[in-house]
Amino acid sequence: MRTISFSQARTFGIYAMDSVAIIDFGSQYSQLIARRVREAQVYCELFPFDTDADKVLGIQPKALILSGGPNSVYEEGAPTLPNYILAAKVPILGICYGMQILAHNIGGIVSQAPTHEYGRSSVVCHSNSMLLPKSIDGNTLQAWMSHGDQVTKLPPGFDVTATSENCPIAAMENSEQSIFGLQFHPEVHHTEHGTEIIEAFLRTACLKRDWTPSKIVEDSIGRIKSRVGAAKVIAAVSGGVDSTVATALVHKAIGDQLSCFYVDTGLMRCGETEQVVRMFQKHMQVHCKVISAAEDFMSVLSGVEDPEQKRKLIGEKFIRIFERESQRIGSNAKFLVQGTIYADVVENSGKGKDKSAKIKTHHNVGGLPEKLRFDLIEPLRFMFKDEVRAVGTELRLPDEMVWRQPFPGPGLAIRCLGEVTPERLDCLRIADRIMQSELQEANLLRHETSQSFAVLLPVRSVGVMGDARSYEEVIALRAVVTNDFMTADWARLPYEILSKISSRIINEVRGVNRVVYDISTKPPATIEWE
């Protein structure tokens, strides 16, 4: 089984796009750096600091950004500066630890700061800066600091371009070599003019703004055509925006060479299967064969409560069904389409290169057997969710497909905490249908809530229903707002809507006598409960 990334495609000469390589030293904000660069319509990829040079340079970056990180440059075992960084002779921006490791390697001195800085700080910008805005009132901006070390001696050829009360060298530049360092974090929205600062850096590299939906579609179609040729392709679709847009891209490229199927696991929401099939037939003119497999999945989930075990069992069963059905539907197919996006890759692998445990198993990443005879086509692998939606709109998919809220591959099994039984699934389906219908009625299902759903908890509480004591389960409501699903905030739903949803669930869902609302952000919580 083999997959192809944008960087590999670049090597094949299928398209040429200006790019930035972001070197991740373990910062919690690394994904935000990538978001800001993409928002500037410049393609970028994020690489752990110890990635092989050939892989990083394979995307032919015209600029490099070094992220922050939790280490001190002078401590034993701290991440070091890869040799290719300075040898690349392209503009470099070091942020926080990135600035410190640059200074440490080119003749400066980094020391422990007498006063740590965390949170907002006033930064005074000097007029000699190429990056910092010159039009701000009083030359001062509010910036987000998060450091215990600082550059105490400039490297040769550098000038100080910003200071703060506790950091005499809050920014430094070598304009001749186009090397820049910022002790603060321009990628964080708390930093004023942060987007302008990043865009100013991108201008120093003369990068083309060609990471646009139309260009992505054009290049993806060319890449798919070149790779597939006359071969047959299959896609296992779910109805979610990721698999839908990935399938639409492949269908646009190769037409009838593509065959689709949909596995009804029995873990779907009310009317899910019928809705998905109807959408594909109506809006994409793609025939989608439905595989009914509810009994298969319920049999392996019987008695299982652990969430990771649920995911693995569902994944394994899906693989077996997939292998069986793909032989029937695509016996002569060479390629398999998957809707993997960047968030799937990050959450499955953890931050950095083998540096941390994965958060949870994703059905799109690492879920297929290595000996599967198909090669993978993952046209969305390096796209954020909002970019996927923009591509879907560019492909003229209707809003009901593009803005359909995410639904996890394991389905309601991971929203039914504890043992999954047909009876508990029915309770959860009804509660979720009530929530979705009320949010739809209040016009809160699109921009106001990026993802919303009900969760059935294996917790019983005492209540009074019909003048009698009840001891029944709890429904938790979850609604979040996010652009990229890497971070998320809880949605401030109107009280009257929450009240109506709660009242309907308690009155209409047998076995439930209490409804709660989840007000956790991501991080520290995940969006899904399991």
Secondary structure by P-SEA (a helix, b strand, c coil): cccccaaaaaaaccccccbbbbbbccccaaaaaaaaaaaacbbbbbbcccccccccccccccbbbbbbccccccccccccccccccccccbbbbccaaaaaaaaacbbbbcccccccccbbbbbbccccccccccccccbbbbbbbccccccccccccccccccccccccbbbcccccbbbbccccccccccaaaaaaaaaaaaacccccccaaaaaaaaaaaaaaaaccbbbbbbccccaaaaaaaaaaaacccccbbbbbbcccccccaaaaaaaaaaaccccbbbbbbbcaaaaaaaacccccaaaaaaaaaaaaaaaaaaaaaaacccccbbbbbccaaaaaaacccccccccccccccccccccccccbbbbbccccccaaaaaaaaaaaccccccccccccccccccccccccccaaaaaaaaaaaaaaaaaaaaaccccccccccbbbbbcbbbbbbccccccbbbbbbbbbbccccccbbbbbbccaaaaaaaaaaaaaccccccbbbbbcccccccccccc
